[in-house]
Amino acid sequence: MTLVAGLIATDGIVMAADSQATDLEAQIRTSTPEKLAVLGTHIVWGFSGAVGLKQLLRPALEAAHAADWRRRPCADLRVPIGSCIAAVRRDVVGNMLVSNHIPGAEALFAGVTGAPGQAKPWLVEYPSDNVAEEHFKFCAVGSGKKAGYHAFETLRHYAPQERPVALAKLFLYRIMEDAIRAESQGIGGDIHLWSVTTDGAHEEATSEVQGLAQLVDQWKRNERESLRDLMNPGGSDSLATTASVSELEGQSQA
């Protein structure tokens, strides 16, 4: 089970994935750092589905990738990427199915490409039917995508897609953390995060991700304190207000 998510920023894009691998038949959970990969210098991609599919897809993409991809806009890359995915699916499925539709097999690609001075961030989803769909704010794929979208919606009022990469990393980490807590039986483990700008793709080090976790914890504490201030303006000792805050805090811990 997997959650791979991408978030557009004003100066680039960020992608993240959980690191839990689950064998449903054996009921075994393991950790894997292999849910995200870099393609060339300015594209990052993630895959949800059978491990064998991704192992075949990686060399197929690397073989199709050309040095000029970093200078080509998203519109020029959707078809060659989609063709690689479709070819691998056909090889895996063979004559077993009429189409190359494989339930649960989804891919998400993110990049910052284009002509010099015109490079723009983009985010393209390849669902199980392989019909590419470009997203302009946020996208999640995998078994945990519903929780990912819900977590994004709870932060929509912050307009995360209108922030620079430095803040987008913080938003995406919180989205992943909240989604993992909501889907604790299916996704989990460490959160792996990449960012892409005109300078190229960068994998966040463990220390950088830990720093984001600490900032998210402080962010949530600040929100709780703001709520108390909102319901207790001027430091009033009103019993009614105090009771309301206590009830809310009790519900959040339940």
N, C-alpha and C positions, 0 to 999 in steps of 0.2 A: 504494500500500500504506500502511496506517495502523495506528496504535495509539492508541486513546483509552481512558483509564482513570479511574476515580473511586474515592475512598476516604472512607468515613464517618469522622467524628471526633466527639468528645463534644459539641462546641459548634458544629459545622458540617460542611462537606464540602469536599473538594478534588478538582479534576479536572485532568488533564494530557493532552497529545497531542504526538506527534512532529511534525516540520514537513517531512517529505520527501514529495514527490509523484513518482510513477513512471509513465512511459508505457511499458508493457510492450512494445508493438509497436515503438516507436522506440528502446527501451532508453535512455531519457533520464530523468535524475533532476533535479528542481528543488526549490526550497524554497518552502513556502507557510505563512503564519501563520493561515490561515483554517479550521483544523480544529475550532476551538472558537468558540462565539458565546454572547452573553448574550441572554436573553429576559426583558424587563421588568427588574426590579431584583434578583430573588432566585432566578433560575434560569439555569443554564449548560448548554449542550448541545453534543454533538459528533456527527459523522457519519462513517461509513466507507462508501465506495462511489463511484459515479459523481459527478463534480463537478456535473454538470447537475442531479442530484436535489437536492443540497444548495442550489443556487442557487434552485430552485423552492420548497424547503421553508422557507427563511428568511422570505420574505414571507407565506407561508401561515400560519406560526406567529405572526408579528407581527400579522396581521389577526385571528387567533382570540384572541390574548392580551387579557385584560381586566385592568383595574387591581386587581380584587379577587383575582386569582390568588395574590398574596403572602399573602393571609389565608385561603386554602383549603388543606386538607391534601392530601397526596399522593393519597389515594384519590379525591378529587374532580377531580384533574387528569389522571390516567392516560388516561381515555377521550377528552377533547377533544384531547390531544396525539396520541394514537394515531389519531384520526380525521383529523387534518391529514396525518400521514404516509401513511395509507392512501389518501387522496384524491390526494396528489401522485404516489404510485406508480401509481395507476390512470390518471392523466393521461399519465404517461410511457409506460406499457406499452400503453395503448389496448386494441385488440382482438387484440394479438399473442399474449397469454397468457390462459389461462383464469382464473388467479388473479393476485393482485398480489405474488406471491412473486418477489423479485429477489435471486438469490444474491449475497452479499457486501454488501448494503445494510443496514447496521445503524446504529442511533442510540442514544445514551446521554444521559439527562437527569439533572441533579442540582439540588437546590434546598433551601432552608430556608424553608418556608412553614407557614402555619397561623394560627389566631386569635391575637390579642395574648396573649402569655404562654404560648402553647401551641405555638409554631412548632417544628418538628422537621426535622432533615436527612433527605433521602431520595435514593434512587438507583434509577432505573428504566431497564431495557434494553428496546429495541424491536428484536428480531432480524429476520431477513429475512422471517419469516412474520407479523410485526407483532403477535405475541401478547406483550403487556407482561409483564415479570417484574421484580419489585422485589427489590433486593439490600440486605442489611443490614450488610455489611462492605466488600466490594470487588467491582468489576466491570470487565472489559475487553472492548472490541469492536474489530473490525478484523482484518486479516491477521496482526497481531502479538500477538493476544490470548493465544495459548498461552504465548508467552514472558512475557507480562505476568502471567498466573496463576502460572506457575512462579516468577517473581521474588517475587510476593506470598507464596507458600508458604514461601520461604526465610527470610522475615521474620515468619512467623506467630507464632513464639515470643515476639516482642516485643509481641504484641497491639496492633498499630497502630490498630485501630478503637476502642481504649479510650483514645486520646491526644487532646489538644486540637489544634485546627487548626494551631497553630504547629509541632507535631511531625509532624502528618499530612503537611504539605507536604514535610518532610524524607524521610519514608518513601516518599511517592509519587515524589519525584524519584529516589530510589535504585531503586525498582521500574522506572521508565521507563529509567533509565540502563542497568541490568542487562539489561532486555529488548532494548534497542536493540543492545547488544553481542552478545547471543545471536542476534539476527535482523539482522545487519549488512547483509545483501543486500536486505532488504525495507523496513525502517524506519530512520529516522535524522534527522539535522539537529538543530536546536535544540529544546529541550523548552519548550513553552509551558504555563503553569500558572495556574489560577484557583482562588480560594477563595471560599466562600459562607458567611456567618454571618447572624445576625438583622439585622446592619447592612447587608446586601446583598452583591452579588457584587463581587469585586476581582480584577483581572488583575495578576499579579505582574510587576513591571518587570524588565527585563533584568538590572539590578544585583542585584535580589533573587534571581533564579534563579541567577546566578553565585555569590551567597553560599551558596545551598543546595548547589551543586556543591562548593564548598570544604569545607563541613561534612561532606558525604558522603565526600569523600576522607579527611578527618581521622578519621571514624567507621571507615572500612575500615582505616586505619593502626592505630587503637586495637585493633581486633579481631585484627590480626596480632600485635601486641605482647602481647595477652592470651593468645593461643595459645602464644607462646613462653614466657611466664611459667608457663602451665599445664603445659607439657611439661618445664620446667626449674625446678621449685620450689626456692626458696632460692638460686637462682643456682648450682646444682650444675654441676660441670665434667665430669659423666658423658659419656663418648664416645658411649654408646648414645643418650642423650637428645639430644645435639648432632646426631648423625647423623639422628635421626628428624625434628627440626625442619628440617634442611637438605633432607631428601628432600621434605617437605611443601612447602617454599618453592619447590623446583625444579619440582614438579608444577604448582603454581599459575601458574608463569611459562611452562610448556610450551604 
